[in-house]
């Protein structure tokens, strides 16, 4: 199947899922926002990842939990053969609850505590250390003991930024890793490997959305060259694994998948051919690229209006689910579709319209000057490519509740089967989460 036909099939499944979500009451007046995840699309992305990296080099593919920290989604990925990269205690517990075993986890964070390090070291979880102070801390914790899992050192190849500065982690001043182009840094890294025999991996991650493949390949190539240099200096294969991170950009401008994992591997092979010859175990940490194209947020249009000659459709999905798009629309634009109140795609002459959310600030727009068929109250707006980060990383502005999320599969007969991933948060739960049980405490403190 070509990538174009796969994209068309994914779009057809999405259309059917939106229609049946509306028809079945999963999306409507009493559930004005919902997240939908195409299970077949996710599994196809996992298959494409494994196929692209097939070869003599052993590869551990891990999913970056930050992209969608929902336990049923993580369990689906575990069942599909993925490992999991976690960067906080919460993500670690979510991954364990989803069924990932310790040996399938990679723990990354620039601020790991002693307690977190002790847990990872004691359970054989792979760790990537961020800096020399953390390296010294682990050395003290081990006190001469062998490690039970791989330990690596993260390096920053300082190859520059992509189009989105906040997503670029290999800039001259990035907060992540040991900056290799700083004076004396390379020698210090080599010395660290000479003095710590339990240090066996290098980790480099150039960035994600907005980073072109040649820039990512240049950064990984620098890490590979450093690994070769260290092993040559020590006279044996001290470094046995290279964690190349993730970061494959997602095409938010159209339906097709580009670049592909195969494109990424081709770039890596050109930059560092020896990376794939089997001498190193490779670790990947892809997140957004595995889920984004398979996710959709559907929301009901509550009102339509005009201001200054611009049409505005007011919906229930805004900054609380599309935080990055609302605050950085130039960097995170979304494709938008419109359906009628029955969930059928609307057609007809286009009009220019802003898609607004429910949050109480003027910039709460998920699309600006979009050309769409005429929108009416009761219609449904669909925000495409939102499977990663959007409905899983809720922003609690205005105390808006988290929406329900459903996974779906579409049969050959066009019928869609839904499975609940996360229940919608009730307003009562929002109130309880905001300190209801402690409501009198400050008044009591004042009058004590």
C-alpha positions as CSV (number, residue, x, y, z in Angstrom):
1,X,0.0,0.0,0.0
2,X,1.4,3.4,-0.9
3,X,1.6,6.2,1.7
4,X,-1.0,8.2,-0.3
5,X,-3.5,5.3,-0.2
6,X,-2.8,4.7,3.5
7,X,-3.5,8.4,4.2
8,X,-6.7,8.3,2.2
9,X,-7.9,5.2,4.2
10,X,-7.0,7.0,7.4
11,X,-9.1,10.0,6.4
12,X,-12.0,7.8,5.5
13,X,-11.8,6.0,8.9
14,X,-11.8,9.4,10.6
15,X,-14.8,10.6,8.7
16,X,-16.7,7.5,9.6
17,X,-15.7,7.8,13.3
18,X,-16.8,11.4,13.5
19,X,-20.2,10.6,12.0
20,X,-20.8,7.7,14.4
21,X,-19.5,9.6,17.4
22,X,-22.1,12.2,16.7
23,X,-24.8,9.7,15.9
24,X,-24.0,7.7,19.0
25,X,-24.0,10.7,21.3
26,X,-20.2,10.6,22.1
27,X,-20.1,14.1,20.6
28,X,-23.0,16.5,20.9
29,X,-24.8,19.0,23.2
30,X,-24.1,17.0,26.3
31,X,-20.5,16.1,25.3
32,X,-19.3,19.2,23.3
33,X,-15.6,18.1,23.1
34,X,-14.2,14.6,22.4
35,X,-10.8,13.1,21.5
36,X,-10.8,10.3,18.9
37,X,-7.8,8.0,18.3
38,X,-7.5,5.7,15.2
39,X,-6.1,2.5,16.6
40,X,-5.3,1.1,13.1
41,X,-3.4,4.3,12.3
42,X,-1.3,4.0,15.4
43,X,-0.4,0.4,14.7
44,X,0.5,1.2,11.1
45,X,2.9,3.9,12.3
46,X,4.5,1.4,14.7
47,X,4.9,-1.1,11.9
48,X,6.5,1.6,9.6
49,X,8.9,2.5,12.4
50,X,10.0,-1.1,12.9
51,X,10.3,-1.7,9.1
52,X,12.4,1.4,8.5
53,X,15.0,0.3,11.2
54,X,15.1,-3.4,10.2
55,X,18.7,-4.6,9.7
56,X,21.7,-6.0,11.6
57,X,21.7,-3.4,14.3
58,X,19.6,-4.4,17.3
59,X,17.0,-1.6,18.0
60,X,14.9,-0.8,21.1
61,X,12.1,1.4,20.0
62,X,10.5,3.4,22.9
63,X,7.5,5.7,22.8
64,X,8.0,9.1,24.4
65,X,5.3,9.0,27.1
66,X,5.0,12.8,27.2
67,X,3.3,12.7,23.8
68,X,0.3,10.8,25.2
69,X,0.4,9.8,28.8
70,X,-2.9,7.8,28.7
71,X,-2.5,4.3,30.2
72,X,-4.7,2.5,27.6
73,X,-2.7,4.1,24.7
74,X,0.6,3.1,26.4
75,X,-0.7,-0.4,26.8
76,X,-1.6,-0.6,23.1
77,X,1.9,0.5,22.3
78,X,3.4,-2.0,24.8
79,X,1.3,-4.8,23.2
80,X,2.6,-3.7,19.8
81,X,6.2,-4.3,20.9
82,X,7.3,-0.8,21.9
83,X,9.3,0.3,24.9
84,X,8.6,3.5,26.7
85,X,10.7,6.6,27.4
86,X,9.7,8.5,30.6
87,X,10.8,11.8,31.9
88,X,9.0,12.1,35.3
89,X,7.7,10.0,38.2
90,X,4.2,10.3,36.8
91,X,5.2,9.1,33.4
92,X,7.1,6.2,35.0
93,X,4.1,5.1,37.0
94,X,1.8,5.4,33.9
95,X,4.2,3.2,31.9
96,X,4.4,0.6,34.7
97,X,0.6,0.6,35.0
98,X,0.4,0.1,31.2
99,X,2.4,-3.1,31.5
100,X,5.9,-2.1,30.4
101,X,8.5,-4.1,32.2
102,X,11.6,-2.3,33.7
103,X,13.9,-3.5,30.9
104,X,11.7,-1.8,28.3
105,X,11.9,1.6,30.0
106,X,14.3,4.5,29.4
107,X,14.3,7.3,32.0
108,X,15.3,10.8,30.7
109,X,15.0,14.0,32.7
110,X,17.4,16.9,33.4
111,X,16.3,17.0,37.0
112,X,16.2,13.5,38.3
113,X,16.2,13.3,42.1
114,X,18.2,11.0,44.3
115,X,15.1,9.0,45.0
116,X,14.3,8.6,41.3
117,X,17.8,7.6,40.5
118,X,17.9,5.0,43.2
119,X,14.6,3.5,42.0
120,X,15.9,3.3,38.4
121,X,19.2,1.9,39.4
122,X,17.6,-0.7,41.7
123,X,15.1,-1.9,39.0
124,X,17.3,-2.1,35.9
125,X,15.7,0.8,34.1
126,X,17.9,2.4,31.5
127,X,19.0,5.9,32.5
128,X,20.4,8.8,30.4
129,X,22.4,11.1,32.7
130,X,22.1,14.8,31.8
131,X,25.3,16.3,33.2
132,X,28.5,15.7,35.2
133,X,26.9,16.5,38.5
134,X,24.3,13.8,37.9
135,X,27.1,11.4,36.9
136,X,28.9,12.1,40.2
137,X,25.6,11.5,42.1
138,X,25.1,8.1,40.4
139,X,28.7,7.2,41.1
140,X,28.1,7.8,44.8
141,X,24.8,5.9,44.8
142,X,26.5,2.9,43.2
143,X,29.4,3.0,45.6
144,X,31.4,0.5,43.5
145,X,28.4,-1.8,42.7
146,X,27.5,-2.9,39.2
147,X,24.5,-1.3,37.5
148,X,21.5,-3.5,36.8
149,X,20.6,-1.6,33.7
150,X,22.2,0.5,31.0
151,X,23.5,4.0,31.9
152,X,24.2,6.6,29.3
153,X,25.4,10.2,29.1
154,X,23.4,12.7,27.1
155,X,25.5,15.0,24.9
156,X,24.4,18.2,23.1
157,X,26.1,18.2,19.6
158,X,25.2,22.0,19.4
159,X,24.4,21.7,15.7
160,X,21.8,24.5,15.8
161,X,18.1,25.1,15.9
162,X,15.2,24.2,13.7
163,X,12.2,26.4,12.9
164,X,10.8,26.2,16.4
165,X,13.3,27.3,19.0
166,X,11.4,25.7,21.9
167,X,11.5,22.3,20.2
168,X,15.2,22.5,19.4
169,X,17.5,20.8,21.9
170,X,20.8,21.0,20.2
171,X,21.4,24.7,20.2
172,X,24.5,26.4,21.7
173,X,22.7,27.1,25.0
174,X,20.2,24.2,25.3
175,X,19.4,23.1,28.8
176,X,19.9,19.4,27.9
177,X,23.1,17.3,28.0
178,X,26.8,18.1,27.9
179,X,27.5,20.8,25.3
180,X,30.2,19.2,23.1
181,X,31.5,22.3,21.5
182,X,32.2,24.1,24.7
183,X,35.9,24.2,25.6
184,X,37.1,21.0,27.1
185,X,33.8,19.3,26.9
186,X,34.8,16.4,24.6
187,X,37.8,15.6,26.7
188,X,35.7,15.6,29.8
189,X,33.2,13.2,28.3
190,X,36.1,10.8,27.2
191,X,37.5,11.1,30.7
192,X,34.1,10.2,32.2
193,X,33.9,7.0,30.2
194,X,37.5,6.1,31.2
195,X,36.8,6.5,34.9
196,X,33.3,4.9,35.0
197,X,33.2,1.4,33.5
198,X,29.4,1.3,34.1
199,X,28.8,4.1,31.6
200,X,28.0,2.3,28.3
201,X,25.7,4.5,26.3
202,X,25.7,7.9,24.6
203,X,22.4,9.8,24.1
204,X,21.8,12.7,21.7
205,X,18.5,14.3,20.7
206,X,18.5,17.3,18.3
207,X,14.9,18.3,18.6
208,X,11.5,17.5,17.2
209,X,8.9,19.5,15.3
210,X,10.5,22.1,13.0
211,X,13.9,20.3,12.9
212,X,14.9,19.2,9.4
213,X,16.2,15.7,8.9
214,X,19.7,16.8,7.8
215,X,20.1,18.7,11.1
216,X,18.9,15.7,13.1
217,X,21.3,13.5,11.2
218,X,24.2,15.8,11.7
219,X,23.6,15.7,15.5
220,X,23.3,12.0,15.6
221,X,26.4,11.7,13.4
222,X,28.4,13.8,15.9
223,X,27.3,11.4,18.8
224,X,28.3,8.4,16.7
225,X,31.7,9.9,15.9
226,X,32.2,10.5,19.6
227,X,31.3,6.9,20.4
228,X,33.9,5.7,17.9
229,X,36.5,8.0,19.4
230,X,35.8,6.9,22.9
231,X,35.9,3.2,22.0
232,X,39.2,3.7,20.1
233,X,40.7,5.5,23.0
234,X,39.8,2.8,25.5
235,X,40.8,0.0,23.1
236,X,37.5,-1.9,23.4
237,X,33.8,-1.4,22.9
238,X,32.9,0.5,26.1
239,X,30.0,2.2,24.4
240,X,27.6,-0.5,23.3
241,X,24.5,1.6,22.7
242,X,23.5,4.9,21.2
243,X,20.2,6.5,22.0
244,X,19.3,8.6,19.0
245,X,16.2,10.1,20.5
246,X,13.1,10.8,18.4
247,X,11.9,14.0,16.8
248,X,10.6,13.0,13.4
249,X,8.6,16.1,12.3
250,X,4.9,15.7,11.5
251,X,3.2,17.1,8.4
252,X,0.5,19.3,9.9
253,X,-0.2,20.9,6.5
254,X,-1.7,17.9,4.7
255,X,-3.0,14.4,5.1
256,X,0.1,12.5,4.0
257,X,2.9,11.3,6.2
258,X,6.1,13.1,5.4
259,X,8.9,12.8,6.1
260,X,8.7,9.1,6.8
261,X,10.7,6.9,9.1
262,X,12.4,5.5,6.0
263,X,13.5,9.0,5.0
264,X,14.9,9.5,8.5
265,X,16.9,6.3,8.4
266,X,18.2,7.2,4.9
267,X,19.6,10.5,6.3
268,X,21.1,8.8,9.3
269,X,22.8,6.2,7.1
270,X,24.3,8.9,5.0
271,X,25.6,10.8,8.0
272,X,26.9,7.8,10.0
273,X,26.9,4.6,7.9
274,X,28.5,2.6,10.8
275,X,25.6,3.4,13.1
276,X,23.7,0.5,11.5
277,X,26.4,-2.2,11.2
278,X,25.4,-4.0,14.3
279,X,28.1,-2.9,16.7
280,X,25.8,-0.6,18.6
281,X,22.3,-1.2,20.1
282,X,20.2,1.7,18.9
283,X,17.5,3.2,21.1
284,X,14.8,5.5,19.7
285,X,12.3,7.7,21.5
286,X,9.7,8.7,18.9
287,X,6.4,10.2,20.2
288,X,4.5,12.7,18.1
289,X,5.1,11.0,14.8
290,X,3.6,7.8,16.1
291,X,0.2,9.3,17.1
292,X,-0.4,12.8,15.7
293,X,-2.0,11.8,12.4
294,X,-4.3,9.3,14.1
295,X,-5.9,11.7,16.4
296,X,-8.9,14.1,16.0
297,X,-10.6,16.5,18.4
298,X,-14.2,17.0,17.6
299,X,-16.1,20.0,19.1
300,X,-19.6,21.4,18.8
301,X,-20.2,24.9,17.4
302,X,-22.2,26.8,20.0
303,X,-22.5,30.2,18.3
304,X,-21.5,32.0,15.1
305,X,-21.0,35.7,14.8
306,X,-19.2,38.5,12.9
307,X,-16.7,41.1,14.0
308,X,-15.0,43.6,11.8
309,X,-16.2,41.7,8.7
310,X,-14.7,38.4,10.0
311,X,-16.9,35.4,10.7
312,X,-16.3,33.7,14.0
313,X,-17.4,30.2,15.1
314,X,-17.4,29.7,18.8
315,X,-16.6,26.1,19.9
316,X,-15.8,24.2,23.1
317,X,-12.2,23.3,22.1
318,X,-9.6,25.9,22.7
319,X,-6.5,26.5,24.7
320,X,-7.4,23.8,27.2
321,X,-6.8,21.1,24.6
322,X,-4.9,22.9,21.8
323,X,-2.5,24.9,24.0
324,X,0.5,25.1,21.7
325,X,-1.7,26.0,18.7
326,X,-3.4,28.8,20.6
327,X,-0.3,30.3,22.0
328,X,2.1,29.7,19.1
329,X,-0.2,29.5,16.0
330,X,2.6,30.1,13.6
331,X,4.5,27.1,14.8
332,X,1.6,24.7,15.5
333,X,-1.1,25.3,12.9
334,X,-3.8,22.7,12.6
335,X,-5.9,21.6,9.7
336,X,-9.6,22.1,10.4
337,X,-12.7,20.4,9.0
338,X,-16.4,21.2,9.5
339,X,-19.3,18.7,9.7
340,X,-23.0,19.3,9.9
341,X,-25.1,18.5,13.0
342,X,-25.4,14.9,11.8
343,X,-21.7,14.4,11.6
344,X,-21.5,14.5,7.8
345,X,-18.7,16.6,6.1
346,X,-20.1,19.9,4.9
347,X,-19.6,21.2,1.3
348,X,-20.3,24.4,-0.5
349,X,-18.8,27.8,-1.1
350,X,-16.0,28.6,1.4
351,X,-16.1,31.6,3.7
352,X,-13.3,33.0,5.8
353,X,-13.8,32.2,9.5
354,X,-11.9,32.2,12.8
355,X,-12.4,29.1,14.9
356,X,-12.6,30.2,18.6
357,X,-12.5,28.3,21.8
358,X,-14.3,28.8,25.1
359,X,-11.4,30.3,27.1
360,X,-11.8,33.8,28.4
361,X,-9.1,35.6,26.5
362,X,-9.1,37.0,23.0
363,X,-6.3,34.9,21.6
364,X,-8.2,31.6,22.2
365,X,-8.3,30.6,18.5
366,X,-7.6,27.2,17.1
367,X,-7.6,28.5,13.5
368,X,-7.5,32.0,12.0
369,X,-8.9,33.0,8.7
370,X,-9.6,29.5,7.7
371,X,-11.5,28.9,4.5
372,X,-14.4,26.5,5.3
373,X,-18.0,25.9,4.2
374,X,-20.5,28.1,6.0
375,X,-20.7,27.1,9.7
376,X,-23.8,27.2,11.7
377,X,-24.6,26.6,15.4
378,X,-24.8,22.9,16.1
379,X,-22.2,22.0,13.5
380,X,-19.1,20.1,14.4
381,X,-15.5,21.4,13.9
382,X,-12.8,18.8,13.7
383,X,-9.2,19.6,14.6
384,X,-7.0,17.1,12.7
385,X,-3.6,15.6,13.6
386,X,-4.1,16.0,17.3
387,X,-3.3,12.5,18.5
388,X,-0.1,13.6,20.3
389,X,-0.1,16.1,23.1
390,X,-3.5,17.7,22.4
391,X,-6.1,15.7,24.3
392,X,-3.6,14.1,26.6
393,X,-1.9,17.3,28.0
394,X,-4.8,19.3,29.3
395,X,-4.4,23.0,30.3
396,X,-6.8,23.8,33.1
397,X,-7.4,27.4,32.2
398,X,-10.9,28.6,33.3
399,X,-11.3,25.2,35.1
400,X,-12.6,23.6,31.9
401,X,-13.0,19.8,32.4
402,X,-10.9,17.3,30.5
403,X,-12.8,15.8,27.6
404,X,-13.5,12.1,27.1
405,X,-11.1,10.2,24.7
406,X,-12.1,7.2,22.7
407,X,-10.1,4.8,20.5
408,X,-11.8,3.4,17.4
409,X,-11.4,0.8,14.7
410,X,-13.4,0.8,11.5
411,X,-14.6,-2.5,10.0
412,X,-14.8,-3.4,6.3
413,X,-18.6,-2.6,6.5
414,X,-17.8,1.0,7.6
415,X,-19.1,0.4,11.2
416,X,-16.9,1.9,13.9
417,X,-16.2,0.3,17.2
418,X,-15.3,2.6,20.0
419,X,-13.4,1.9,23.2
420,X,-13.2,4.4,26.1
421,X,-9.7,5.6,26.8
422,X,-10.4,8.3,29.4
423,X,-13.7,9.3,30.9
424,X,-14.8,12.9,30.6
425,X,-14.0,14.9,33.8
426,X,-17.1,16.1,35.5
427,X,-17.5,19.7,36.8
428,X,-17.8,18.2,40.3
429,X,-14.4,16.6,39.9
430,X,-12.9,19.9,38.8
431,X,-14.2,21.5,42.0
432,X,-12.8,18.6,44.1
433,X,-9.4,18.9,42.4
434,X,-9.3,22.6,43.2
435,X,-9.2,22.0,47.0
436,X,-12.8,21.4,48.0
437,X,-11.9,19.3,50.9
438,X,-9.7,22.1,52.3
439,X,-12.3,24.9,51.6
440,X,-12.3,26.2,55.2
441,X,-8.6,26.0,55.9
442,X,-7.6,29.6,55.0
443,X,-10.5,31.1,56.9
444,X,-9.6,29.0,59.9
445,X,-6.0,30.2,59.6
446,X,-7.2,33.8,59.5
447,X,-9.3,33.4,62.6
448,X,-7.0,31.2,64.7
